[in-house]
Amino acid sequence: MTESTIASHESSSHPLVLLSYKLRIFVEFVGKNGAYFILPLVGFTMIDVFGRKMTNQTIFGFSIDAQLWLVENVSKMFQSTMLQEMEWHFHTVLFSLVLGYGFTRNRHVRVDLVRMHLQTKVQALIEFIGTSFFMIPYTVVVIYFCYVFTYDSFVTNEISPSLVGMSHRWIIKTIFGVGLIVAFLSGIAVWLQSAVVLFGSKDIRFELMTLEWAEDMGEGVEGYKRMVLDEQETDMKKIGEEGKG
């Protein structure tokens, strides 16, 4: 990214661009904080695995059942079924809340062998069509059915089919719906930027989410800064010079 491009990014005041930035700030706030759910997910998984491995084990002549001890002395939450349900609940929270973040950061998998070689305007057209007719309508439909799904769960006070499982299933379904709404907002943010690139002034410049300006093309790969190997001394060259010495 050139210095002039960076400067123009900072000074862009197009209303649609500002709106897309505000949506991105919210989406990334949810995504960054949602990522912390990886910690309880790992914690409950470790406890579950540890409890399974330490069941009916004999150490120094003593019979040890770690999971049974945790259930009887700490909480019934440490039952194997409860732990497993907690694992997939936290996994659902994790991937739901970072869906939108992944899109605004251009981290979702793309199979675009053709698109990556096209000019910015053509890429923006593909992005505009994709968000207009696929991503945004799809998320709206799924959000609707998720609402019905969650409402039915709340009204019927749905619980786990297991006798020792979790109750209040509507909570995790609500969080899934929240994640879809955030993903919808990320689609709107990208759609707005694509519209400005296509129909706005040719001179306007701002920080893009899933595209690259023509002058910046070739500097990155899928959002990551491309390494400039020509300006660095390679390990093979070092080895060759050391061998000659």
MOGIUR-V926278 format. One record per residue. N is the residue number from 1. OMEGA is omega in degrees with one decimal (* if undefined). Layout:
n | omega
N | OMEGA
N | OMEGA
This chain:
n | omega
1 | -177.1
2 | -179.0
3 | -180.0
4 | 179.1
5 | 178.7
6 | -179.2
7 | -179.7
8 | 175.3
9 | -175.9
10 | -172.6
11 | -177.2
12 | -178.7
13 | 177.7
14 | -175.4
15 | 179.3
16 | 177.4
17 | 178.8
18 | 177.9
19 | 179.1
20 | 176.8
21 | -179.6
22 | 176.7
23 | -180.0
24 | 179.4
25 | 179.3
26 | -179.2
27 | -177.6
28 | 174.0
29 | 178.5
30 | -177.5
31 | -178.5
32 | 178.9
33 | 177.2
34 | -179.5
35 | 179.8
36 | 178.2
37 | 173.6
38 | -177.8
39 | 176.0
40 | 177.6
41 | 178.0
42 | -178.5
43 | -179.5
44 | 177.8
45 | 178.8
46 | 179.5
47 | 179.9
48 | -179.8
49 | 179.4
50 | -179.8
51 | 179.4
52 | -177.4
53 | -176.8
54 | 177.3
55 | 178.7
56 | 176.9
57 | 178.6
58 | 179.9
59 | -178.8
60 | 176.8
61 | -179.6
62 | 176.9
63 | -176.2
64 | 172.6
65 | -172.9
66 | -176.5
67 | 178.1
68 | 178.9
69 | 179.2
70 | -179.5
71 | -175.3
72 | -173.1
73 | -177.5
74 | -177.9
75 | 175.7
76 | 178.2
77 | -176.9
78 | 171.2
79 | -173.6
80 | -179.7
81 | 179.1
82 | 179.7
83 | -180.0
84 | 178.0
85 | 175.9
86 | 179.7
87 | -177.1
88 | 173.6
89 | 179.8
90 | 176.2
91 | 177.6
92 | 177.5
93 | -176.6
94 | -174.7
95 | 179.2
96 | -174.4
97 | -179.4
98 | 179.2
99 | -178.9
100 | 178.5
101 | 179.2
102 | -178.9
103 | -179.4
104 | 177.8
105 | 177.4
106 | -177.9
107 | 177.3
108 | -177.8
109 | 177.1
110 | 172.6
111 | -171.4
112 | 180.0
113 | 178.3
114 | -174.9
115 | -174.4
116 | -179.9
117 | -178.3
118 | 178.8
119 | -175.1
120 | -177.9
121 | -179.1
122 | 176.2
123 | 179.7
124 | 178.5
125 | 177.9
126 | 179.5
127 | -179.6
128 | 179.3
129 | -178.6
130 | 179.5
131 | -177.1
132 | -171.6
133 | -177.8
134 | -172.2
135 | -175.7
136 | 177.6
137 | -179.3
138 | -179.7
139 | 177.4
140 | -179.9
141 | -178.7
142 | 177.4
143 | 179.0
144 | -179.0
145 | 176.1
146 | 176.6
147 | 178.5
148 | 178.9
149 | -178.2
150 | -179.6
151 | 178.2
152 | 179.6
153 | -179.1
154 | -177.3
155 | -177.9
156 | -178.4
157 | -175.9
158 | 176.5
159 | 178.6
160 | 176.1
161 | 177.5
162 | -180.0
163 | -179.2
164 | -178.5
165 | -176.1
166 | 176.3
167 | 176.0
168 | -180.0
169 | -177.7
170 | -178.2
171 | -178.4
172 | 178.4
173 | 176.0
174 | 180.0
175 | 176.0
176 | 177.3
177 | 176.6
178 | 178.2
179 | 178.5
180 | 177.4
181 | 177.6
182 | 177.0
183 | 176.3
184 | 179.1
185 | 177.3
186 | 176.2
187 | 177.0
188 | -179.2
189 | 179.2
190 | 178.3
191 | 179.1
192 | 179.1
193 | 179.2
194 | 179.1
195 | 179.5
196 | 178.8
197 | -177.2
198 | -169.4
199 | -179.3
200 | 179.9
201 | 179.2
202 | -176.2
203 | -176.9
204 | 178.9
205 | 177.2
206 | -177.6
207 | -179.4
208 | -178.4
209 | -175.1
210 | -178.3
211 | 174.4
212 | 173.5
213 | -175.9
214 | -177.9
215 | -179.2
216 | -176.2
217 | 179.9
218 | -179.4
219 | -178.1
220 | 176.2
221 | 179.7
222 | 175.2
223 | -179.4
224 | 179.7
225 | 179.5
226 | 178.4
227 | 178.8
228 | -174.8
229 | -178.2
230 | -176.9
231 | -178.0
232 | 177.9
233 | -176.4
234 | 179.1
235 | -179.5
236 | 179.0
237 | 177.2
238 | -179.5
239 | 179.8
240 | -179.5
241 | 178.1
242 | 179.2
243 | 179.1
244 | -178.8
245 | *
